[in-house]
């Protein structure tokens, strides 16, 4: 459990769980000042230093704590954010303003995910529950109970019929979305599962494990089909490429690894971050990979050449989550500084 204690402390400042990362968090100076311009305009922060010719826009202050997860609606018009302050906020991207706050959880909301049709949002929380929210009424429509510890990650199947949730109790549960019922519990792991992702075809799940491995599971057969080994510390995030041929993973070893899913072999290790890499996401066209780190940076990688093409700086603390808009034109990032930054992806060439 030592690694999971570190990771949860890094993300959430849970002093009773971590003696490693919480000490780092306690030294952070949360001195970010927000420009009080009208909320119908994005706020550009002068402290943001972008080592590329990208533009960056900041959403107004909303959360009262570290922002742990981001999710764009499928149509790209809305951005959802979740925080250690136990709330989920919904943002109108065109207007640059908060339009709703969802209350109901009683702990840190580690992960959020939109359903493929955009009608529902799922959230995973340290209160051991998963909640479903109606995006029309902005009301809670179901609480999925059954996990025995922190729920760390949620992911919808591509067809939207099932939802997967990963827990620090070393299990993954599968839920029937229509009936709001558990349909399976995937067991056998001896370490916490920190992140999960569905393959684009919906046939498999990837687990990021605290024991430094990645597990691939066959959904229909409810069985593990491969274990990918290469990281030297906890694996924190996994993401399938849009074509389903490659899996990206990040870890506490400060690296990003790419895996060929046909051969189940590592094909590249991307290095550049100087600290733990907390999140990774592919652009919708699969040509760019974005990574977020506790070194306060977001890095962009060219998937074909495996080379870094931009380093984005401006966050005053750990960068905890990333989300691409559906058209790939904007990348959102959030962090321990309680801010959300929107980066224009129109051009990413380094200066």
C-alpha positions, 0 to 999 in steps of 0.5 A: 500500500505504500505506493498508493499512499504516496499517490493519493497524497500527491493528488489530494493532500490526504495526510492520514494516508501519505507521509511522502507527497503530503509533505511536498504539498504542505510546502506549496504556496497557494498565492495565485491571484485571479483577475476579476474581469467580467466572467464572459471573457477568458482571463489571460494570466501574465505569469503563464510562460509557454515555450511555444507559440500557443496561446493560453486562456484561464477560466475564472476562479471556481473551485476552492480546492485542487482540481483533480479531473477534467472532462469535455462534453462530446460536442466540446461546448462544456467542460466539467471539473471536479475537486477536493472541495467535493464539487463538480463544476460545469463551464460554458466554454464559449462564454468562459463562465461557470453555469452549474455546481453539482453537490452530493459527494462527501469527499474528494472527486477523483475522476469524472467522465461524460457519457458518449451522448453527452447526456450524463456525467459520471463521478468517482469519489473518496466516499466510495461511491460513483454518482450519475448526473443528468446534464439537462437538469444538472441533478443527481440521478443515481448513486452506485454503491458497492466499492469498499474504499476510494473510487479513483477512476471512471470510464464509459464504454464507447457505446455508453451502455456500461460504466467501469469504476476502479478502486483502491480496494484493488477491484474494478466494477462494471455497471449497467448504465440503463439499470443502474446495476452492478453487472460484474466485479473484476478481481485478482489484483493485489494492489490498488488500481489507479486509473482505467480506460476502455479501448476504442472498440469497447472490447478491453479495459486497461488498468494502471496499477500501483504495483508498476504494471498495466493490466489488459482485460477482456470485457466479454470473457471477464479475464486478464489477457496481458500484463505489461511490465516496464515502469519502475514505480506506480502507473498513474494513467493510461490512454488508448490511441484513437485507432486502438493500436497503442496504449500510453501509460505514465508513472511515478518514474517520471516517464511515459511509455508507449505499448504496441497492443498487438505484440504487447511490447513496449515500443518507446519511452518518452522522457523529459518530465523531471517528476511524476507524470500524473496524466496522459491523453491523446489528441482526437486525431492521434497525432499528439500526446499530452502529458501532465506532471508534478513538475508543473508542466504540460508537455506535447509529444509528436506521436510519429517521431516520439519527440517532444514538440512543446512544453507548456508552463504556467501552473503553480503546482502539480498539473493533475488532469488533462482533457482535449476538446472533441475537435482537438483545437483546445487542451484543458489542464488543471492543477493543485493551484485550483486553476483551469487553463485552456491551451490553443492547439492551433500550432505547437511548434517550439520557438 
